[in-house]
Amino acid sequence: MKPFNHISVLQAEACDHLNLKPGAVCVDGTLGGCGHARSILKLILPGGKLIGIDQDIDAVNNAESMLSEFSDSIHIVHSNFSELPAILDSLGLKGVDGILLDLGLSFHQLMESQRGFSFQKDEPLDMRMDIEKTSTAADIINEYSEFALADIFFRYGEERMSRKIARQIVEKREISKIASTRELAAIVREAMPLKLLKTQKIHPATRVFQALRIEVNSELEHLENFMSQIPDLINSGGRLCIISFHSLEDRIVKQSIRSWENGCTCPKYFPECVCGFVPKLKAIVKKPIIPSSREISINPLSRSAKLRVAERI
Ligand SMILES: C[S@@+](CC[C@H](N)C(=O)[O-])C[C@H]1O[C@@H](n2cnc3c(N)ncnc32)[C@H](O)[C@@H]1O
């Protein structure tokens, strides 16, 4: 297999903040093109272990060949990171010293996979990261009700023209099935008022494609599920680093960290806490770390990235 091309975002920042030492056990929950994984291995060897997870079988196969020289120090798992407790259990591990998630799409998925993640290319509307999952983006576009489509575009894409776009989709699919990224991008463009098309800085289909991808892969549910299990999986002093790419993901990460740090439910006027809340993790950076202007100029896709870091108490 030809190794993946990859561009890792906030690579040095995330790896520094993981605060890893030789001998540490670390999870990379989103292996992708293995850029972060390679940097982590440099920090934890000799003696360390990396558990590398990806739900995309292409990423798993790529990692197995790219990281074959480290085979004694790495467990590569084809799974969803929301399954982390079961994965650690199967390896006999109670906790780890670091966990990294670099959410979103890999360079391979966007540019090479031909699974319809990009509106810049004409590909089948698939968008599954895990191709063993059943529903594709085409299934959703052709089968969901007009109301359900509008709801997805609004909730996951924050798309103001959601209802009009959904109506246009339903009208078009009555004539023939919508099967390709180019067809969908053209329908979205048609639904946009001219004034908006002239003023918008992003491609008109950006938000609809983001929303569909989130729905196809149940991205927010998996992230929420993962976050709810985290505190018990990190050893004392261990770190969690999460790179997110849109506000819906970042909100889940920010609110989880806040609730681990200060989830006390006592009324504010109580002189002391009586609810028994014990802080489990604390935020290491109050504001998210964002890419430098240099990184953004080299890789414009990094412009929306945000890195949040928390440490187990
Ligand atoms: C942005 S890429 C990671 C890039 C990687 N850090 C690098 O340096 O090349 C995101 C990867 O995470 C995977 N992914 C996204 N959500 C996932 C989930 N819930 N469980 C497992 N893998 C996931 C995707 O399949 C993709 O390969």
The ligand as a MOL file (V3000), in Angstrom:
LIG
                    3D

  0  0  0     0  0            999 V3000
M  V30 BEGIN CTAB
M  V30 COUNTS 27 29 0 0 0
M  V30 BEGIN ATOM
M  V30 1 C -7.4280 14.7040 11.3740 0
M  V30 2 S -7.1750 13.0070 11.1290 0 CHG=1
M  V30 3 C -5.8360 12.6310 12.1850 0
M  V30 4 C -4.5070 13.0070 11.6170 0
M  V30 5 C -3.3430 12.4930 12.4280 0
M  V30 6 N -3.3080 13.0760 13.7380 0
M  V30 7 C -2.0480 12.7440 11.7080 0
M  V30 8 O -1.1210 13.3140 12.3160 0
M  V30 9 O -1.9230 12.3470 10.5390 0 CHG=-1
M  V30 10 C -8.5160 12.2820 11.9380 0
M  V30 11 C -8.5690 10.7550 11.8980 0
M  V30 12 O -9.4070 10.3650 12.9790 0
M  V30 13 C -10.2580 9.3420 12.5730 0
M  V30 14 N -11.4520 9.4560 13.4100 0
M  V30 15 C -12.3450 10.4760 13.4640 0
M  V30 16 N -13.2890 10.2320 14.3840 0
M  V30 17 C -12.9770 9.0280 14.9460 0
M  V30 18 C -13.5800 8.2320 15.9610 0
M  V30 19 N -14.6990 8.6200 16.5800 0
M  V30 20 N -12.9710 7.0680 16.3010 0
M  V30 21 C -11.8370 6.6660 15.6640 0
M  V30 22 N -11.2400 7.3670 14.6800 0
M  V30 23 C -11.7970 8.5290 14.3300 0
M  V30 24 C -10.5200 9.5960 11.1150 0
M  V30 25 O -10.8640 8.3880 10.4660 0
M  V30 26 C -9.1760 10.1660 10.6540 0
M  V30 27 O -8.3670 9.1610 10.1380 0
M  V30 END ATOM
M  V30 BEGIN BOND
M  V30 1 1 1 2
M  V30 2 1 2 3
M  V30 3 1 2 10
M  V30 4 1 3 4
M  V30 5 1 4 5
M  V30 6 1 5 6
M  V30 7 1 5 7
M  V30 8 2 7 8
M  V30 9 1 7 9
M  V30 10 1 10 11
M  V30 11 1 11 12
M  V30 12 1 11 26
M  V30 13 1 12 13
M  V30 14 1 13 14
M  V30 15 1 13 24
M  V30 16 1 14 15
M  V30 17 1 14 23
M  V30 18 2 15 16
M  V30 19 1 16 17
M  V30 20 1 17 18
M  V30 21 2 17 23
M  V30 22 1 18 19
M  V30 23 2 18 20
M  V30 24 1 20 21
M  V30 25 2 21 22
M  V30 26 1 22 23
M  V30 27 1 24 25
M  V30 28 1 24 26
M  V30 29 1 26 27
M  V30 END BOND
M  V30 END CTAB
M  END
